[in-house]
Amino acid sequence: MSAHDVSIRITELTVSALPEENINHPHFSVKVSWRGDDRYAVERMRRCLGADGEWDFEPSPSNREDDWIATHRFAYEEALKLARQACLRLTVNGFTVDDVLGRAEG
């Protein structure tokens, strides 16, 4: 890398099925966060999405075992795919994405 080269890495994305102007957007969003080594986590409210589709609390770094990391870290494209699917299935206070979108239209 020369003195004039720069490096750019996307370290976090927000994925939501609600438009940003919707007041509920933050509650129906998930994050895709870079975790090093070209691996990403899908996160929501201090929980990480596992390959099994379940949300788990993320252990502290010293308590993360290799098998946990293997099922909760994804390649970038896979993390985006899982985040898109997950945000469509979110339920907050008994309301689904469809419920919130329906109220916005009505």
Residue pairs with C-beta under 8 A, 6 or more apart in sequence:
1 7
9 34
10 34
11 33
11 34
12 31
12 32
12 33
12 34
13 31
13 32
13 80
13 83
14 29
14 30
14 31
15 29
15 30
15 31
15 32
15 80
15 83
15 84
15 86
15 87
16 25
16 28
16 29
16 30
16 87
17 28
17 87
17 88
17 90
17 97
17 101
18 24
18 25
18 28
18 29
18 97
18 100
18 101
19 25
22 100
22 104
24 92
24 95
24 100
27 90
27 92
28 87
28 90
28 92
28 97
28 100
29 44
29 87
30 42
30 43
30 44
30 49
30 83
30 86
30 87
30 90
31 42
31 43
31 44
31 83
32 40
32 41
32 42
32 43
32 76
32 79
32 80
32 83
33 40
33 41
33 43
34 40
35 41
35 73
38 75
38 76
39 73
39 74
39 75
40 73
40 74
40 75
40 76
40 79
41 48
41 49
41 58
41 72
41 73
41 74
41 79
42 48
42 49
42 74
42 79
42 82
42 83
42 86
43 49
43 58
44 55
44 86
44 90
46 57
46 58
47 55
47 56
47 57
47 58
48 55
48 56
48 57
48 58
48 72
49 55
49 72
49 82
49 83
49 86
50 56
50 71
50 72
51 71
51 72
51 74
52 71
53 86
56 68
56 72
58 64
58 72
59 65
59 68
74 82
87 97
88 97
90 96
90 97
